[in-house]
Amino acid sequence: MTLSFSIHVRKPANKLSLPKSDCLVLGLFEEGPMTGVALHVDEATRGLVSRLMKAGDFDGKVGSTLLVPEVSGLDASRLMLVGLGQQKELKEKVYQKAAKEAWRALLQRNLEHVTFTLGEVAVPGCTSDWGVGVATQALRYEAYRFTQTKSKPEEKRSTIKRVVFTATQDSEKAAKVVVKKSIALANGTDLARHLSNLPANVCTPTYLADTAKQMAGEWGIKAEVLGMKQISALKMGAFLAVARASAEEPKLIVLQYRGAGAKEAPVVLVGKGITFDSGGISLKPAEGMDEMKYDMCGAAAVLGTVRAIAEMKLKLNVVAIVPTCENMPGGNALKPGDVVTSMKGVTIEILNTDAEGRLILCDALTYAERFKPAAVVDVATLTGACVIALGHHNSGLFSSDDTLADQLLHASRVASDRAWRMPLDEEYFEQFKSKFADMANVGGRPGGSITAACFLSSFAEAYPWAHLDIAGTAWKGGAAKGATGRPVPLLVQFLVERAEAKQ
């Protein structure tokens, strides 16, 4: 589906001046007098909106919708009413829910051109263009469909082709900018979702590498893909130990986006790219193992983030590092009790081969040192323990640097892609001591997400570092199975804010 977005300035502000469309979307509060565009629409339709409210046909509760056909007095054949709840309780989450439910209802209809006026609703604490950005992202998110591996197209597909956001004259410029940024973010999020949703027999390490190279060519990004020989030459013993039982060759993908001066230290993003995780010799239960194609959501998020900032032409240097392989059982598979040597030279006793993500990440974190980074953020579907701790609402944030942690938390709030900071106290490091190596790869069940992060922190001492455990947020399981694209919004907002801080 190809969507175009534009901004229409209503002038003069006290009259209804709207473009022709198939549907006009109007936000209404539960109580109180109508103002702004709602009042103008009510006047143009000779009190239709007021009558619907008074008759109880529409109550204005948050996220409620009502499609009114064959409306006269408007340059739109239909009118969609969207509930905003109590005006005194209007806040960001309320607006976001209203926008999401509006698009869900509209996408079920045969509509090509939509005029969306909710962006004019003043949300306390938010800029005038904020609502337009939220609405753009909400539509793109709800419109996403994964169809690549289906033999027949879906019977019902949205027909929306053009969306016009109304704005006041003083907010026009900002609204146009935010639409462009929101489209870039949506494109990056869609890429992350698409890669994550692909089956593991399609999205192999080589497929990820080819996708990265293609994206780099399109956006002028320097790309390098290291294969088995080069990874071996780097002495990435932990990474190779995970990969060795698979028929698929491991890859180390390195992308360098240069949006700032050559001397400026980059932000490095590291994404876990296990394209399928069987658990290895420590085999996972069969039930739900199909969802282990999502163990590369960290890699997908990093690639999606780079794609988004490239389209935004962000004035920042960013390096993406993606170690990618499969974790499979086999005659030459990594075994519990084995000892492997990481790129850093640290020896690791393997107590559980299903704790493989930290093994590929630790070598990637060591590799990141060569870029002399200003900061490093690794992103991984690392532990089931994080899901137990935080559920599916917050990503787990771990960091050795308070300033970096605060920046990521602030970005998570602005982007509505929430994270929660978890501890990294010294006591947790005791749990992965080993009698036979420098350290073990697991520290037992207590505080599993914390000890996993502590393990990674041992390889990230040369720079400000943070770790995002997205095991509970990167995808939905069960009947709703599918990738969410998180934490692309968080990472993009984090990078945008770092770029703006330099100006």
VOFIDREN-961874 format. One record per residue (C-alpha): residue number from 1; z, y, x. Coordinates in nm, 4 decimals. Layout:
<NUM,<Z,Y,X>>,
...
This chain:
<1,<0.0000,0.0000,0.0000>>,
<2,<-0.1030,0.3386,0.1358>>,
<3,<0.1299,0.6222,0.0407>>,
<4,<0.0777,0.9922,0.0919>>,
<5,<0.3513,1.2534,0.0640>>,
<6,<0.3253,1.6276,0.0161>>,
<7,<0.5425,1.9270,-0.0716>>,
<8,<0.4829,2.1524,-0.3731>>,
<9,<0.6580,2.4882,-0.3823>>,
<10,<0.7605,2.5983,-0.7293>>,
<11,<0.7017,2.9699,-0.7583>>,
<12,<0.8179,3.1761,-0.9203>>,
<13,<1.1405,2.9751,-0.9277>>,
<14,<1.2269,3.0617,-1.2871>>,
<15,<0.9179,2.8988,-1.4339>>,
<16,<0.7865,2.5451,-1.4483>>,
<17,<0.4962,2.5217,-1.2067>>,
<18,<0.4210,2.1591,-1.1215>>,
<19,<0.1138,1.9625,-1.0110>>,
<20,<-0.0577,1.7147,-1.2388>>,
<21,<0.0743,1.3610,-1.2084>>,
<22,<0.1254,1.0346,-1.3922>>,
<23,<0.5004,1.0805,-1.3987>>,
<24,<0.7534,1.3577,-1.3421>>,
<25,<1.0918,1.2409,-1.2096>>,
<26,<1.3872,1.4503,-1.3228>>,
<27,<1.7553,1.4165,-1.2290>>,
<28,<2.0226,1.4821,-1.4937>>,
<29,<2.4016,1.5001,-1.4847>>,
<30,<2.6205,1.3319,-1.7466>>,
<31,<2.7760,1.6560,-1.8687>>,
<32,<2.7373,2.0291,-1.8330>>,
<33,<2.4518,2.2683,-1.8999>>,
<34,<2.1128,2.1983,-1.7480>>,
<35,<1.9997,2.4290,-1.4691>>,
<36,<1.7039,2.4703,-1.2356>>,
<37,<1.4050,2.2442,-1.2824>>,
<38,<1.5844,2.0366,-1.5509>>,
<39,<1.6252,2.3447,-1.7681>>,
<40,<1.2599,2.4400,-1.7185>>,
<41,<1.1441,2.0893,-1.8132>>,
<42,<1.3623,2.0947,-2.1251>>,
<43,<1.2134,2.4291,-2.2275>>,
<44,<0.8562,2.3129,-2.1596>>,
<45,<0.9081,2.0016,-2.3744>>,
<46,<1.0701,2.2039,-2.6546>>,
<47,<1.4176,2.0548,-2.6100>>,
<48,<1.3079,1.6909,-2.5682>>,
<49,<1.5480,1.6264,-2.2796>>,
<50,<1.8413,1.7817,-2.4666>>,
<51,<1.7671,1.5742,-2.7759>>,
<52,<1.7530,1.2504,-2.5767>>,
<53,<2.0882,1.3293,-2.4186>>,
<54,<2.2476,1.4316,-2.7482>>,
<55,<2.1196,1.1200,-2.9269>>,
<56,<2.2668,0.8974,-2.6557>>,
<57,<1.9289,0.7577,-2.5518>>,
<58,<2.0123,0.8657,-2.1981>>,
<59,<2.3673,0.9069,-2.0689>>,
<60,<2.3086,1.0363,-1.7153>>,
<61,<2.5253,0.7727,-1.5470>>,
<62,<2.4554,0.7267,-1.1768>>,
<63,<2.1337,0.5339,-1.1202>>,
<64,<2.0437,0.4967,-1.4888>>,
<65,<1.6784,0.5549,-1.5733>>,
<66,<1.4700,0.6196,-1.8825>>,
<67,<1.0901,0.6384,-1.8903>>,
<68,<0.9577,0.8623,-2.1671>>,
<69,<0.5846,0.8075,-2.2405>>,
<70,<0.3273,1.0513,-2.3747>>,
<71,<0.5205,1.3699,-2.3089>>,
<72,<0.3626,1.6971,-2.4186>>,
<73,<0.4223,2.0319,-2.2522>>,
<74,<0.4086,1.8956,-1.8972>>,
<75,<0.1327,1.8347,-1.6453>>,
<76,<0.2528,1.4742,-1.6404>>,
<77,<0.1805,1.2021,-1.8930>>,
<78,<0.5245,1.0458,-1.8512>>,
<79,<0.8756,1.1644,-1.7742>>,
<80,<1.1344,0.9585,-1.5827>>,
<81,<1.4963,1.0642,-1.6340>>,
<82,<1.7379,0.9615,-1.3586>>,
<83,<2.1161,0.9731,-1.3905>>,
<84,<2.3180,1.1686,-1.1324>>,
<85,<2.6618,1.1088,-1.2837>>,
<86,<2.9272,1.3791,-1.3013>>,
<87,<2.8192,1.6966,-1.1244>>,
<88,<3.1637,1.7432,-0.9687>>,
<89,<3.1393,1.3932,-0.8172>>,
<90,<2.7927,1.4390,-0.6669>>,
<91,<2.7880,1.3265,-0.3041>>,
<92,<2.5525,1.1590,-0.0612>>,
<93,<2.6026,0.8014,-0.1841>>,
<94,<2.5503,0.9073,-0.5452>>,
<95,<2.2206,1.0778,-0.4644>>,
<96,<2.1070,0.7830,-0.2525>>,
<97,<2.1771,0.5393,-0.5361>>,
<98,<1.9947,0.7606,-0.7871>>,
<99,<1.6880,0.7876,-0.5630>>,
<100,<1.6840,0.4133,-0.4964>>,
<101,<1.7098,0.3216,-0.8651>>,
<102,<1.4422,0.5748,-0.9566>>,
<103,<1.1924,0.4196,-0.7172>>,
<104,<1.2841,0.0670,-0.8256>>,
<105,<1.2010,0.1599,-1.1845>>,
<106,<0.8836,0.3479,-1.0905>>,
<107,<0.7526,0.0669,-0.8728>>,
<108,<0.7487,-0.1586,-1.1784>>,
<109,<0.5089,0.0755,-1.3577>>,
<110,<0.1365,0.1347,-1.3345>>,
<111,<0.1580,0.4792,-1.1722>>,
<112,<-0.0532,0.6354,-0.9004>>,
<113,<0.0692,0.9952,-0.8720>>,
<114,<0.4389,1.0865,-0.8975>>,
<115,<0.6066,1.4270,-0.8900>>,
<116,<0.9639,1.3894,-0.7645>>,
<117,<1.2053,1.6763,-0.8313>>,
<118,<1.5360,1.5197,-0.7244>>,
<119,<1.4978,1.6758,-0.3821>>,
<120,<1.5910,2.0086,-0.5377>>,
<121,<1.9340,1.8775,-0.6374>>,
<122,<2.1975,2.0479,-0.4228>>,
<123,<2.4215,1.7844,-0.2643>>,
<124,<2.7422,1.9352,-0.1212>>,
<125,<2.7443,1.9365,0.2587>>,
<126,<2.3732,1.8548,0.2875>>,
<127,<2.0790,2.0762,0.3769>>,
<128,<1.8094,2.1575,0.1236>>,
<129,<1.5633,1.9171,0.2868>>,
<130,<1.8057,1.6251,0.3098>>,
<131,<1.7288,1.4925,-0.0374>>,
<132,<1.3561,1.4853,0.0308>>,
<133,<1.4120,1.2760,0.3434>>,
<134,<1.6381,1.0323,0.1596>>,
<135,<1.3866,0.9950,-0.1227>>,
<136,<1.0996,0.9329,0.1211>>,
<137,<1.2904,0.6620,0.3037>>,
<138,<1.4131,0.5078,-0.0224>>,
<139,<1.0609,0.4709,-0.1590>>,
<140,<0.9281,0.3191,0.1608>>,
<141,<1.2209,0.0789,0.1763>>,
<142,<1.1853,-0.0353,-0.1852>>,
<143,<0.8064,-0.0609,-0.1568>>,
<144,<0.8192,-0.2961,0.1437>>,
<145,<0.6922,-0.6475,0.0760>>,
<146,<0.6433,-0.9362,0.3174>>,
<147,<0.3196,-1.1156,0.2318>>,
<148,<0.1671,-1.2280,0.5615>>,
<149,<0.2452,-1.5974,0.5176>>,
<150,<0.1566,-1.6178,0.1471>>,
<151,<-0.1791,-1.7645,0.0476>>,
<152,<-0.2097,-1.5470,-0.2634>>,
<153,<-0.1112,-1.1830,-0.3128>>,
<154,<0.1767,-1.1032,-0.5442>>,
<155,<0.0771,-1.0625,-0.9089>>,
<156,<0.2683,-0.7353,-0.9487>>,
<157,<0.2161,-0.4747,-0.6820>>,
<158,<0.2983,-0.1073,-0.6977>>,
<159,<0.0082,0.1283,-0.7540>>,
<160,<0.1845,0.4447,-0.6319>>,
<161,<-0.0474,0.6234,-0.3930>>,
<162,<0.0696,0.9838,-0.3874>>,
<163,<0.4134,1.1431,-0.4114>>,
<164,<0.4665,1.5175,-0.4434>>,
<165,<0.8146,1.6527,-0.3740>>,
<166,<0.9005,1.9837,-0.5320>>,
<167,<1.0849,2.2394,-0.3227>>,
<168,<1.1853,2.6019,-0.3249>>,
<169,<0.9998,2.8432,-0.0994>>,
<170,<1.2855,2.8769,0.1498>>,
<171,<1.3060,2.4989,0.1987>>,
<172,<0.9323,2.4218,0.2213>>,
<173,<0.9025,2.4212,0.6013>>,
<174,<1.2101,2.2049,0.6568>>,
<175,<1.1007,1.9651,0.3827>>,
<176,<0.7608,1.9113,0.5465>>,
<177,<0.9266,1.8350,0.8804>>,
<178,<1.1754,1.5911,0.7306>>,
<179,<0.9004,1.4044,0.5442>>,
<180,<0.7107,1.3453,0.8685>>,
<181,<1.0255,1.2231,1.0436>>,
<182,<1.1167,1.0028,0.7489>>,
<183,<0.7722,0.8430,0.7485>>,
<184,<0.8034,0.7692,1.1213>>,
<185,<1.1479,0.6167,1.0646>>,
<186,<1.0144,0.4092,0.7748>>,
<187,<0.7263,0.2844,0.9908>>,
<188,<0.9709,0.1753,1.2591>>,
<189,<1.1991,0.0106,1.0052>>,
<190,<0.9053,-0.1712,0.8457>>,
<191,<0.8014,-0.3048,1.1860>>,
<192,<1.1525,-0.4355,1.2494>>,
<193,<1.1676,-0.5989,0.9063>>,
<194,<0.8217,-0.7515,0.9414>>,
<195,<0.8878,-0.9046,1.2830>>,
<196,<1.2228,-1.0386,1.1684>>,
<197,<1.0820,-1.1928,0.8499>>,
<198,<0.8048,-1.3799,1.0309>>,
<199,<0.8717,-1.7532,1.0751>>,
<200,<0.9646,-1.8731,1.4208>>,
<201,<0.6424,-2.0724,1.4585>>,
<202,<0.4548,-1.7409,1.4323>>,
<203,<0.6937,-1.4932,1.5906>>,
<204,<0.7385,-1.6615,1.9265>>,
<205,<0.8383,-1.4842,2.2490>>,
<206,<0.4681,-1.4472,2.3295>>,
<207,<0.4010,-1.2971,1.9848>>,
<208,<0.6799,-1.0442,2.0357>>,
<209,<0.5389,-0.9567,2.3763>>,
<210,<0.1862,-0.9145,2.2394>>,
<211,<0.3187,-0.6953,1.9574>>,
<212,<0.5029,-0.4780,2.2075>>,
<213,<0.1928,-0.4379,2.4233>>,
<214,<-0.0227,-0.3519,2.1222>>,
<215,<0.2294,-0.0928,2.0056>>,
<216,<0.2514,0.0516,2.3547>>,
<217,<-0.1256,0.0899,2.3684>>,
<218,<-0.1322,0.2700,2.0344>>,
<219,<0.1415,0.5178,2.1295>>,
<220,<0.0877,0.5709,2.5013>>,
<221,<0.3961,0.3790,2.6116>>,
<222,<0.4153,0.1983,2.9437>>,
<223,<0.4531,-0.1754,2.8829>>,
<224,<0.5383,-0.4598,3.1166>>,
<225,<0.5868,-0.8248,3.0202>>,
<226,<0.7501,-1.0581,3.2699>>,
<227,<0.6917,-1.4319,3.2416>>,
<228,<0.8697,-1.7387,3.3763>>,
<229,<0.7787,-1.6858,3.7426>>,
<230,<0.8839,-1.3226,3.7457>>,
<231,<1.2072,-1.3919,3.5581>>,
<232,<1.2840,-1.6693,3.8065>>,
<233,<1.2116,-1.4368,4.0989>>,
<234,<1.4703,-1.1952,3.9550>>,
<235,<1.7228,-1.4820,3.9604>>,
<236,<1.8055,-1.4456,3.5931>>,
<237,<1.9812,-1.7818,3.5862>>,
<238,<2.1675,-1.7220,3.2607>>,
<239,<1.8536,-1.6186,3.0702>>,
<240,<1.6481,-1.9082,3.2068>>,
<241,<1.9224,-2.1606,3.1283>>,
<242,<1.8912,-2.0786,2.7585>>,
<243,<1.5112,-2.0923,2.7613>>,
<244,<1.4525,-2.4081,2.9625>>,
<245,<1.4491,-2.6675,2.6807>>,
<246,<1.1873,-2.4850,2.4736>>,
<247,<0.8121,-2.5378,2.4924>>,
<248,<0.7761,-2.1613,2.4431>>,
<249,<0.7719,-1.9573,2.7639>>,
<250,<1.0433,-1.6911,2.7855>>,
<251,<0.9418,-1.3275,2.8186>>,
<252,<1.1145,-1.0159,2.9414>>,
<253,<0.9582,-0.7197,2.7612>>,
<254,<1.0012,-0.3741,2.9126>>,
<255,<0.8752,-0.0599,2.7391>>,
<256,<0.9087,0.2880,2.8893>>,
<257,<0.8702,0.5807,2.6511>>,
<258,<0.8469,0.9082,2.8417>>,
<259,<0.9075,1.2075,2.6230>>,
<260,<1.0919,1.4173,2.8803>>,
<261,<1.0676,1.5021,3.2492>>,
<262,<1.0265,1.2237,3.5021>>,
<263,<1.3605,1.3019,3.6642>>,
<264,<1.5593,1.2776,3.3414>>,
<265,<1.7681,0.9609,3.3175>>,
<266,<1.6603,0.7440,3.0227>>,
<267,<1.8565,0.5909,2.7412>>,
<268,<1.8099,0.2139,2.7630>>,
<269,<1.8020,-0.0046,2.4525>>,
<270,<1.8458,-0.3790,2.5007>>,
<271,<1.7566,-0.6124,2.2126>>,
<272,<1.8470,-0.9788,2.1807>>,
<273,<1.5263,-1.1724,2.1150>>,
<274,<1.6164,-1.5334,2.0347>>,
<275,<1.3159,-1.6137,1.8162>>,
<276,<1.4843,-1.9319,1.6957>>,
<277,<1.8405,-2.0463,1.7539>>,
<278,<1.9054,-2.4140,1.6901>>,
<279,<2.2331,-2.3849,1.8771>>,
<280,<2.0938,-2.6013,2.1551>>,
<281,<2.3026,-2.9091,2.2418>>,
<282,<2.5855,-2.7479,2.0406>>,
<283,<2.3573,-2.7957,1.7406>>,
<284,<2.4082,-2.5836,1.4317>>,
<285,<2.4490,-2.7423,1.0856>>,
<286,<2.1180,-2.7988,0.9079>>,
<287,<2.2166,-2.5901,0.6063>>,
<288,<2.1061,-2.2317,0.6572>>,
<289,<1.9456,-2.3004,0.9940>>,
<290,<1.6201,-2.1562,0.8604>>,
<291,<1.7894,-1.8152,0.8832>>,
<292,<1.8119,-1.8514,1.2594>>,
<293,<1.4624,-1.7035,1.2794>>,
<294,<1.6596,-1.3798,1.2361>>,
<295,<1.8324,-1.4174,1.5719>>,
<296,<1.5749,-1.1776,1.7141>>,
<297,<1.6640,-0.8911,1.4818>>,
<298,<1.8086,-0.6991,1.7774>>,
<299,<1.4752,-0.7201,1.9558>>,
<300,<1.2902,-0.6210,1.6385>>,
<301,<1.5210,-0.3219,1.5879>>,
<302,<1.4667,-0.2003,1.9428>>,
<303,<1.0884,-0.2269,1.9090>>,
<304,<1.1003,-0.0547,1.5697>>,
<305,<1.3118,0.2246,1.7140>>,
<306,<1.0690,0.2888,1.9985>>,
<307,<0.7797,0.2907,1.7534>>,
<308,<0.9578,0.5498,1.5369>>,
<309,<1.0504,0.7888,1.8184>>,
<310,<0.6994,0.7636,1.9623>>,
<311,<0.5539,0.8784,1.6297>>,
<312,<0.8133,1.1578,1.6207>>,
<313,<0.7149,1.2548,1.9765>>,
<314,<1.0817,1.2757,2.0642>>,
<315,<1.1560,1.4719,2.3802>>,
<316,<1.3611,1.2019,2.5452>>,
<317,<1.3059,0.9188,2.7922>>,
<318,<1.3815,0.5779,2.6449>>,
<319,<1.3482,0.2311,2.7954>>,
<320,<1.3482,-0.0811,2.5794>>,
<321,<1.4366,-0.4164,2.7361>>,
<322,<1.3887,-0.7318,2.5290>>,
<323,<1.4799,-1.0732,2.6738>>,
<324,<1.3199,-1.3241,2.4374>>,
<325,<1.3127,-1.7040,2.4179>>,
<326,<1.4099,-1.9954,2.1943>>,
<327,<1.7388,-2.1863,2.2110>>,
<328,<1.6460,-2.5499,2.1601>>,
<329,<1.7889,-2.8974,2.2307>>,
<330,<1.6046,-3.1297,2.4669>>,
<331,<1.6311,-3.3574,2.7682>>,
<332,<1.6532,-3.0611,3.0033>>,
<333,<1.8617,-2.8389,2.7745>>,
<334,<2.1651,-2.6437,2.8854>>,
<335,<2.4776,-2.8587,2.8330>>,
<336,<2.8442,-2.7814,2.7680>>,
<337,<3.0170,-2.7968,3.1056>>,
<338,<2.7172,-2.6671,3.3008>>,
<339,<2.7670,-2.3739,3.5350>>,
<340,<2.4890,-2.1157,3.5661>>,
<341,<2.4493,-1.8144,3.7940>>,
<342,<2.3575,-1.4815,3.6387>>,
<343,<2.1330,-1.2166,3.7925>>,
<344,<2.4492,-1.0295,3.8923>>,
<345,<2.5633,-1.3339,4.0898>>,
<346,<2.8487,-1.4077,3.8503>>,
<347,<2.8865,-1.7787,3.7692>>,
<348,<2.9351,-1.8779,3.4063>>,
<349,<3.0767,-2.2035,3.2706>>,
<350,<2.9013,-2.3041,2.9502>>,
<351,<3.1508,-2.4209,2.6905>>,
<352,<2.9208,-2.3772,2.3910>>,
<353,<2.5420,-2.3597,2.4104>>,
<354,<2.5354,-2.1804,2.0745>>,
<355,<2.6838,-1.8755,2.2480>>,
<356,<2.3472,-1.8105,2.4072>>,
<357,<2.2784,-1.4499,2.3106>>,
<358,<2.5296,-1.3158,2.5583>>,
<359,<2.3647,-1.5239,2.8321>>,
<360,<2.0236,-1.3637,2.7926>>,
<361,<2.1760,-1.0200,2.7372>>,
<362,<2.3957,-1.0278,3.0467>>,
<363,<2.0914,-1.0622,3.2721>>,
<364,<1.9060,-0.7916,3.0779>>,
<365,<2.2057,-0.5583,3.1182>>,
<366,<2.1999,-0.6191,3.4923>>,
<367,<1.8252,-0.5531,3.4976>>,
<368,<1.8871,-0.2220,3.3175>>,
<369,<2.0660,-0.0839,3.6268>>,
<370,<1.7333,-0.0246,3.8033>>,
<371,<1.6491,0.2533,3.5580>>,
<372,<1.9668,0.4477,3.6469>>,
<373,<2.0293,0.5044,3.2765>>,
<374,<2.2173,0.7881,3.1130>>,
<375,<2.3430,0.5304,2.8619>>,
<376,<2.2723,0.1716,2.7567>>,
<377,<2.3019,0.0342,2.4038>>,
<378,<2.2490,-0.3360,2.3407>>,
<379,<2.1739,-0.4627,1.9917>>,
<380,<2.2267,-0.8226,1.8904>>,
<381,<2.2943,-1.0627,1.6064>>,
<382,<2.5642,-1.1914,1.8353>>,
<383,<2.8548,-1.3472,1.6457>>,
<384,<2.9425,-1.4940,1.3096>>,
<385,<3.2910,-1.3644,1.3842>>,
<386,<3.1659,-1.0085,1.3322>>,
<387,<3.0528,-1.1033,0.9828>>,
<388,<3.4006,-1.2361,0.9089>>,
<389,<3.5586,-0.9184,1.0449>>,
<390,<3.3317,-0.6556,0.8869>>,
<391,<3.1253,-0.8319,0.6229>>,
<392,<2.7748,-0.7071,0.5577>>,
<393,<2.8426,-0.3344,0.5346>>,
<394,<2.9282,-0.2195,0.8866>>,
<395,<2.7759,-0.3172,1.2193>>,
<396,<3.0358,-0.3804,1.4865>>,
<397,<3.0425,-0.1127,1.7572>>,
<398,<3.1985,-0.1826,2.0942>>,
<399,<3.1918,0.0620,2.3818>>,
<400,<3.3478,0.1327,2.7190>>,
<401,<3.2712,0.5025,2.6757>>,
<402,<3.4399,0.7149,2.4086>>,
<403,<3.1733,0.9861,2.4121>>,
<404,<2.8909,0.7355,2.3614>>,
<405,<3.0881,0.5595,2.0891>>,
<406,<3.1467,0.8885,1.9062>>,
<407,<2.7760,0.9724,1.9259>>,
<408,<2.6798,0.6371,1.7762>>,
<409,<2.9414,0.6603,1.5022>>,
<410,<2.8254,1.0097,1.4085>>,
<411,<2.4640,0.8909,1.3973>>,
<412,<2.5654,0.5957,1.1805>>,
<413,<2.7224,0.8290,0.9247>>,
<414,<2.4292,1.0717,0.9186>>,
<415,<2.1779,0.7868,0.8876>>,
<416,<2.3870,0.6000,0.6263>>,
<417,<2.3616,0.2981,0.8571>>,
<418,<2.7301,0.2413,0.9054>>,
<419,<2.9103,0.1079,1.2110>>,
<420,<3.2789,0.0506,1.2805>>,
<421,<3.4331,0.0696,1.6258>>,
<422,<3.6101,-0.2428,1.7462>>,
<423,<3.8518,-0.2806,2.0411>>,
<424,<3.7799,-0.3879,2.3986>>,
<425,<4.1374,-0.4208,2.5229>>,
<426,<4.2016,-0.5873,2.8587>>,
<427,<4.4041,-0.8670,2.7004>>,
<428,<4.0906,-1.0134,2.5432>>,
<429,<3.9346,-1.0716,2.8837>>,
<430,<4.1949,-1.3406,2.9515>>,
<431,<4.0354,-1.5631,2.6899>>,
<432,<3.7200,-1.6456,2.8839>>,
<433,<3.8799,-1.7333,3.2175>>,
<434,<3.7428,-2.0547,3.3653>>,
<435,<3.8751,-2.3107,3.6146>>,
<436,<3.5240,-2.3970,3.7287>>,
<437,<3.3358,-2.0651,3.7323>>,
<438,<3.3928,-1.6919,3.7450>>,
<439,<3.4064,-1.6855,3.3669>>,
<440,<3.3355,-1.8971,3.0582>>,
<441,<3.0730,-1.8025,2.8010>>,
<442,<3.3177,-1.8227,2.5088>>,
<443,<3.6822,-1.7334,2.4628>>,
<444,<3.7791,-1.9425,2.1614>>,
<445,<3.7870,-1.8532,1.7918>>,
<446,<4.0422,-1.5664,1.7947>>,
<447,<3.8653,-1.2312,1.8100>>,
<448,<3.5282,-1.3969,1.8655>>,
<449,<3.3185,-1.0818,1.8261>>,
<450,<3.5548,-0.8926,2.0567>>,
<451,<3.5530,-1.1502,2.3363>>,
<452,<3.1725,-1.1683,2.3137>>,
<453,<3.1561,-0.7917,2.3631>>,
<454,<3.4084,-0.8140,2.6478>>,
<455,<3.1824,-1.0712,2.8139>>,
<456,<2.8879,-0.8303,2.7941>>,
<457,<3.0937,-0.5377,2.9195>>,
<458,<3.1501,-0.7266,3.2449>>,
<459,<2.7787,-0.6827,3.3151>>,
<460,<2.7598,-0.3185,3.2042>>,
<461,<3.0011,-0.1465,3.4389>>,
<462,<2.7398,0.0660,3.6167>>,
<463,<2.6689,0.3024,3.3257>>,
<464,<2.7991,0.4245,2.9879>>,
<465,<2.7505,0.1262,2.7593>>,
<466,<2.7794,0.0296,2.3934>>,
<467,<2.7140,-0.2900,2.2018>>,
<468,<2.6122,-0.3201,1.8375>>,
<469,<2.6822,-0.6571,1.6757>>,
<470,<2.4461,-0.6639,1.3770>>,
<471,<2.4995,-1.0244,1.2679>>,
<472,<2.6263,-0.9089,0.9291>>,
<473,<2.3863,-0.6219,0.8680>>,
<474,<2.0438,-0.7143,1.0066>>,
<475,<1.9490,-0.9531,0.7284>>,
<476,<2.0533,-1.0866,0.3919>>,
<477,<2.0903,-1.4579,0.3351>>,
<478,<2.0638,-1.6904,0.0397>>,
<479,<1.8418,-1.5996,-0.2542>>,
<480,<1.8043,-1.2442,-0.1242>>,
<481,<1.6945,-1.3670,0.2181>>,
<482,<1.5189,-1.0960,0.4142>>,
<483,<1.5533,-0.8519,0.7003>>,
<484,<1.7102,-0.5113,0.6364>>,
<485,<1.5692,-0.3266,0.9379>>,
<486,<1.9154,-0.2167,1.0461>>,
<487,<2.0149,-0.0611,1.2788>>,
<488,<1.6827,0.1217,1.3284>>,
<489,<1.8025,0.4256,1.1265>>,
<490,<2.1227,0.4457,1.3325>>,
<491,<1.9432,0.4153,1.6672>>,
<492,<1.6723,0.6668,1.5768>>,
<493,<1.9305,0.9199,1.4585>>,
<494,<2.1321,0.8635,1.7772>>,
<495,<1.8267,0.9333,1.9924>>,
<496,<1.7208,1.2329,1.7828>>,
<497,<2.0652,1.3875,1.8222>>,
<498,<2.0623,1.3284,2.1991>>,
<499,<1.7221,1.4954,2.2223>>,
<500,<1.8390,1.7916,2.0130>>,
<501,<2.1537,1.8296,2.2234>>,
<502,<1.9366,1.9054,2.5289>>,
<503,<1.7552,2.1926,2.3610>>,
